[in-house]
Amino acid sequence: MNYVYLKRLYARRAELEAKLELHDARYCFGDEEVDDGTDSDLRERLSEISEEIAALESGPGR
């Protein structure tokens, strides 16, 4: 298993989660510019990375 790649995926997922939390907070406080589709894009990217992480973790060698 490529642990360096997996570590990068974990870091990227954490970055996306932080951006999504910030986006959600801005939406909660009434920032009208937030409703631009960014949340769905972030959620889609998070899902893709999470699926890739799960596949690597459950793949051969585990």
N, C-alpha and C positions, 0 to 999 in steps of 0.2 A: 504494500500500500504506500502511496506517496503522501507521507505525513506533512511535508512542506505545503503541498497543494491543499490538503485538507485544512491545515492551519490557516491558509489564506482564505479559504471558503468560510471558515468560522469568523474570521475578521471582517470579511465583506458582509456577511449576514448581520453581524453586530452593527456595522455602519448603516446598513439599510434599515434595521430596526430602529436605530436612533433617529434617522431621518423621518421615518414613519411616525414615531412618537411626537416629534416636533411638529410635523404636518398636522397630526390629529389635534395637538394642543392649540395650534393656530386656528384651526377650524372651530374648536370649542369656544374660543374667545372672539369669534365673529369676523375673522379676516376674510373678506369677500374674495380676495385673489387666490385663495386656497383651492376653491372648487374648480380645478383645471384638469382633473384626471391624473394628477400626480399620485394620489393615494392608490388608485388601481394599478398604476405602473409599478409602484414600490411593492405592493402586495404580490403582484405577479412575479417580479424579480426575486422576492423573498421565497416564494413558493418554489421557483426553479432551483435556487441555491439549496434550499432545505431538501428537496428531492435528490439533488446530486450528492449532498452530504450523506443522506440515508443510504443511497446506493453504494457509496464508497465504504461506509461503515459496515454494511451487511454483505459486501462482496467477498470474493475469495480471500482467504487469509484471516478471516474472522471466525 
